[in-house]
Structure formats: structure tokens, C-alpha cells
């Protein structure tokens, strides 16, 4: 006879049932519940987003803006040939691996050599340096030619000291300078004196052989005019610059060579330590740098270029006078 179950006490809880969980793993069905489809779906959504972004750009931009965007994403330009791999539109040739007709010859299948041009900054700097070097060679030859012509002519040999040449930010500056015993213009006027006119003619003959533009600038000293006069150093320097331009033209220099005609009074003195020095009264005829050479950084200081002849400026002290004659 089976024994009876023990009697539960009054305060004892009822026994809990035993729960058994049985886990069965079946193979061969992981692909249906895996994540591979999520990767493909993400790629599809990304492609659709790019497509709709492209449609929005096409609708929201102008033709000029679209061309700029296309140029930004364009690869390095390569000279194409007709009937070549990808030469006419996307893969317009036979195929991407077909034989091409580029100017270069590929040495290995799948390898295409590209010649990448220099950037605009580097190319421009090199071009400016070459143009500046060519101008310097012209200026040096001009200086030697002018020096030789003046040495050979006894009438002009004594005026050699009145010609100074320096290289400046603008180009080759030829200064025709007054001295205590030599003046280019009659006092207080724009009338060229005979010796000065002959000197201007020699300069015109020398610069006809170079194509650079010409800048004519008139200078005066700081001597003031008498009170009540309508003429001043500004109008005088401008009038003298125009008179020099006319003299250059009469000596055979074409009118289209002149870039600027200016009068600067005494604002650019030749002898800054003495504004009344007669050498501050001068005409400067500048051969400008060629157009391709202006991008090179300009010179900080003027440098002599008068065929090796260096002129020392005498620090002469002059007593200021007041102009009273026309």
C-alpha cells in the first residue's frame, strides 16, 4: 500500500509546478531571417536619395550653374580621338578596356598615363619671370646703345651726365635731369631749349626699337611761385610732360606707344634731402614692363641700369628762391 503524501501545514505555501523549456534549433533557414537584405535595401535607398538630389539640382539651378557644377566634377582633360575607348560619351568606344587612340601609348593594359598641367598660379609666375627677364635684356641693350651714341657725338657727349637710368616698379625710367649749368626748359615755362630737344630726340630714337609702353612724367623742384599767379608747379609739370610727349612724337615715336602723361610737381624729388636742388627739375620717360611681367612682385627700390655707370648724387645746399618770371 502506497504511502500518502505528507500533510501540508497550515502556513506552508502550495507547491509550484515545474516548468520545462525545450529549445529546438533547426538549420538551413537562417537566410530568411538574416540581415543581408538590409544591406541591399540601404544601398537602394542611398541610390534613390542621390537620384532625387540630382533631380532637385537640375530643377533648382540655371544652365550656367549646372555647367559650373559639371566642370567641378570633371576629370583632368585628356585629348580624345574618335573611335576610341570611351571617347564619345560614357564608354562611347567599344568598351572600357578597348584599344584607345590617345596621343600617348599605354605600356600596360588598364594603365593610362595622364599629363597633369601645371596650376594657374605656378604657370603665371613662370611666365611673368620670363617676360621680366626679356624686358631687362631689352633695357640693358637700349642703355648701352644710347650710351654709345652719345659718346660718339661730340655735341651730345657733354649731356651724358644729364641722363640717368634706373629700374623701378613701373619699368626702365630714363631721367633727363637739370643741372646748375643746364636746363631743359626756359625758366617757368614749358618751352624746350635746343639742347634739351636734341637730347629728347636721342631718347626717342633709342626707345623706338622696343615695344614697351611709354610713360612721360614731369617733375619740378619745390620753389614756389609768386603770390597771385594762376600757374603753379602742378600745372607746370603737366605742361612740360605734354611738351616732352610732343617732342618724342616729332622725333618719330608713334602716338599709340604712350600709356600715360603725368605731372607730379615736386612730390617725387630726385634729391629728397634738398627739395630745391635743380636736379629735381627733370623729365622721366619710363618704358613700362610688358603686360605678362606685371604679376611678378615689384622691386622695393630703384636700381641703376645705366650701362654700368653709377651717378653719385651731390648733396648741394641751395638757397630757396621765389619764381617771379613766367
C-alpha positions in Angstrom: 0.0 0.0 0.0 1.4 3.3 -1.1 2.3 5.9 1.4 0.2 9.0 1.5 1.7 12.4 0.7 2.8 14.3 3.7 0.2 16.7 5.0 0.9 20.4 4.3 1.0 22.6 7.3 -1.4 25.5 7.7 1.2 28.2 6.9 3.0 26.4 4.2 2.6 27.7 0.5 1.2 25.5 -2.2 4.0 23.7 -4.2 4.8 25.4 -7.6 4.6 23.4 -10.8 7.9 22.5 -12.5 8.2 24.3 -16.0 10.5 22.6 -18.6 11.5 24.7 -21.7 12.7 22.7 -24.6 14.6 24.7 -27.3 14.9 23.2 -30.7 17.4 24.7 -33.2 16.7 23.9 -36.9 19.4 24.5 -39.5 19.1 25.7 -43.2 16.6 28.6 -42.6 18.9 31.4 -41.4 18.9 33.2 -44.8 15.2 34.1 -44.4 15.7 35.7 -41.0 19.2 37.1 -41.6 20.4 40.8 -42.3 21.7 40.5 -45.9 18.6 42.1 -47.3 19.1 45.1 -45.1 22.4 45.9 -46.7 20.9 45.7 -50.2 18.0 47.9 -49.1 20.3 50.5 -47.6 22.2 50.7 -50.9 18.9 51.1 -52.8 17.7 53.9 -50.5 21.1 55.6 -50.9 20.9 55.4 -54.6 17.4 56.8 -54.7 18.4 59.7 -52.4 21.3 60.5 -54.8 18.9 60.3 -57.7 16.3 62.6 -56.2 19.1 65.0 -55.1 20.3 65.1 -58.7 16.7 65.9 -59.9 16.4 68.7 -57.4 19.8 70.2 -58.5 18.7 70.1 -62.1 15.5 71.8 -61.3 16.8 74.4 -58.9 19.8 75.7 -60.8 20.4 77.7 -64.0 22.3 76.5 -67.1 25.4 78.4 -66.1 25.3 77.0 -62.5 24.9 73.4 -63.9 27.9 73.9 -66.1 30.0 75.1 -63.2 29.0 72.0 -61.2 29.8 69.8 -64.1 33.2 71.4 -64.6 34.0 71.0 -60.9 33.5 67.2 -61.1 35.1 66.8 -64.5 38.4 64.8 -64.5 41.6 66.1 -65.9 41.1 67.0 -69.6 42.7 64.4 -72.0 42.8 64.9 -75.7 40.4 62.4 -77.2 40.3 60.7 -80.6 37.2 59.4 -82.4 36.5 55.7 -82.4 38.5 55.3 -79.1 37.7 53.6 -75.8 35.1 55.8 -74.1 35.8 58.7 -76.5 32.3 59.8 -77.2 30.2 59.9 -74.1 30.2 57.3 -71.3 32.2 54.4 -72.8 31.4 55.6 -76.3 34.1 53.3 -77.7 34.0 49.6 -77.9 34.5 49.1 -74.1 36.5 50.4 -71.2 39.3 48.0 -72.0 39.3 48.5 -75.7 42.3 49.9 -77.5 42.5 53.6 -77.4 43.8 56.3 -79.7 45.2 58.7 -77.2 48.3 60.7 -78.2 50.3 58.6 -75.7 50.9 54.9 -75.9 49.9 52.8 -73.0 52.5 50.2 -71.9 50.2 48.0 -69.9 46.6 47.1 -70.2 44.5 49.1 -67.8 47.2 51.7 -67.3 46.6 55.1 -68.8 49.2 57.8 -68.3 47.8 61.3 -67.7 49.7 64.5 -68.2 48.5 66.9 -65.5 49.0 70.6 -66.4 50.6 73.0 -64.0 48.2 75.0 -61.9 47.5 78.6 -63.0 49.5 80.1 -60.2 52.7 78.4 -61.0 52.4 78.9 -64.7 51.7 82.6 -64.4 54.6 83.2 -62.1 57.0 81.4 -64.5 55.6 83.4 -67.4 55.9 86.7 -65.6 59.6 85.9 -64.7 60.4 85.1 -68.4 58.7 88.3 -69.6 60.5 90.3 -66.9 63.8 88.8 -67.9 63.3 89.6 -71.6 62.4 93.2 -70.7 65.6 93.5 -68.7 67.7 92.3 -71.6 66.0 94.9 -73.9 66.6 97.7 -71.3 70.2 96.8 -70.9 70.8 96.8 -74.7 69.0 100.1 -75.0 71.1 101.7 -72.3 74.3 100.6 -74.0 73.1 101.8 -77.3 72.1 105.2 -76.0 75.4 105.5 -74.1 77.4 104.6 -77.3 75.5 107.1 -79.5 76.1 109.9 -77.1 79.8 109.1 -76.7 80.2 109.1 -80.5 78.6 112.6 -80.9 80.7 115.5 -79.5 77.6 117.7 -79.3 75.8 115.2 -77.0 78.8 113.9 -75.1 78.6 116.8 -72.7 75.0 115.9 -72.0 75.6 112.3 -70.9 75.7 113.4 -67.2 72.1 114.6 -67.6 70.7 111.2 -68.4 70.1 108.7 -65.6 68.5 105.3 -66.0 67.1 103.2 -63.2 64.9 100.1 -63.0 61.7 100.8 -61.0 58.4 99.2 -60.2 57.0 100.6 -63.4 59.9 99.6 -65.7 63.0 101.3 -67.0 62.9 105.0 -66.1 65.1 107.4 -68.1 65.5 110.7 -66.2 66.5 113.8 -68.1 67.8 115.9 -65.3 68.5 119.6 -64.9 71.9 120.7 -63.6 73.1 124.1 -62.3 74.6 124.8 -65.8 71.9 123.0 -67.8 68.1 123.4 -68.0 65.7 121.6 -70.2 63.0 124.3 -70.3 63.0 128.1 -70.2 62.5 129.3 -66.6 58.9 128.9 -65.5 57.7 127.7 -69.0 57.1 124.5 -70.9 59.3 125.6 -73.8 62.1 123.1 -74.5 65.5 124.6 -75.1 67.5 123.4 -78.2 69.9 121.2 -76.3 67.1 119.5 -74.4 65.1 119.0 -77.6 68.1 117.2 -79.1 68.5 115.1 -76.0 64.8 114.1 -76.2 65.3 113.2 -79.9 68.2 110.8 -79.0 66.0 109.1 -76.4 63.1 108.8 -78.9 65.5 107.2 -81.4 66.7 104.7 -78.8 63.3 103.6 -77.5 61.7 103.1 -80.9 63.4 99.7 -81.1 61.5 98.3 -78.1 57.7 97.7 -78.0 57.1 98.6 -74.3 54.5 101.3 -73.5 55.9 104.8 -72.6 55.0 106.8 -69.5 56.0 110.5 -69.5 56.1 112.3 -66.2 57.1 115.9 -65.4 58.8 117.0 -62.2 59.7 120.3 -60.7 61.6 121.5 -57.6 59.8 122.9 -54.6 60.4 126.6 -55.4 57.0 128.4 -55.0 55.5 130.9 -57.5 54.9 134.5 -56.6 51.6 135.2 -54.9 48.6 135.8 -57.1 49.9 133.7 -60.0 47.5 131.3 -61.6 50.3 129.0 -62.6 51.8 126.5 -60.1 54.2 123.6 -60.0 51.4 121.1 -60.8 50.3 122.9 -64.0 53.9 123.5 -64.9 55.0 119.8 -64.5 51.9 118.7 -66.5 52.6 121.2 -69.3 56.2 120.1 -69.5 55.2 116.4 -69.7 53.0 117.2 -72.6 55.7 119.2 -74.3 58.1 116.3 -73.9 55.5 113.9 -75.4 55.1 116.2 -78.4 58.9 116.3 -78.8 59.1 112.5 -78.7 56.3 112.3 -81.3 58.1 114.7 -83.6 61.2 112.6 -83.3 59.4 109.5 -84.7 57.8 107.8 -81.6 54.2 106.7 -82.6 51.4 108.1 -80.6 49.9 104.7 -79.6 53.1 104.0 -77.6 52.1 106.5 -74.9 50.3 105.0 -71.9 50.2 108.0 -69.5 51.2 111.6 -69.4 51.5 113.0 -65.9 52.7 115.9 -63.9 53.7 115.4 -60.2 55.2 118.8 -59.3 57.7 118.3 -56.5 56.1 115.2 -54.9 58.7 112.8 -56.2 62.0 114.6 -55.7 65.2 113.2 -57.3 67.2 114.6 -54.3 64.9 114.1 -51.3 67.3 115.7 -48.9 67.1 119.1 -50.8 63.8 119.8 -52.4 65.3 122.9 -54.1 68.1 121.1 -55.8 68.0 121.8 -59.6 68.1 118.0 -60.3 64.6 117.7 -59.0 63.6 119.6 -62.2 63.5 116.7 -64.6 61.5 114.7 -67.1 61.2 111.0 -66.7 60.4 108.8 -69.7 59.5 105.3 -68.4 59.4 102.1 -70.6 56.8 100.1 -68.8 57.1 96.3 -68.1 55.4 94.2 -70.7 51.9 93.0 -69.8 52.9 89.5 -68.9 55.6 90.7 -66.5 53.5 92.8 -64.1 52.5 89.8 -62.0 56.0 89.4 -60.6 56.4 91.1 -57.2 57.8 94.7 -57.9 61.2 95.9 -56.9 61.4 97.5 -53.5 64.0 100.1 -54.6 65.0 101.6 -57.8 68.2 100.0 -59.2 70.7 101.7 -61.6 70.8 100.2 -65.1 72.7 102.9 -67.0 75.2 100.5 -68.6 77.4 100.2 -65.5 77.8 104.0 -64.9 76.8 104.9 -61.4 76.0 108.5 -60.7 76.5 109.8 -57.1 74.1 112.5 -56.0 75.8 115.5 -54.6 74.1 116.9 -51.6 74.2 120.5 -52.7 72.5 123.1 -50.5 70.6 125.7 -52.4 69.1 128.9 -51.1 65.3 128.9 -51.8 64.2 131.4 -54.4 60.8 132.6 -55.4 59.8 132.3 -59.1 58.7 135.6 -60.4 59.3 135.3 -64.1 57.0 133.3 -66.4 
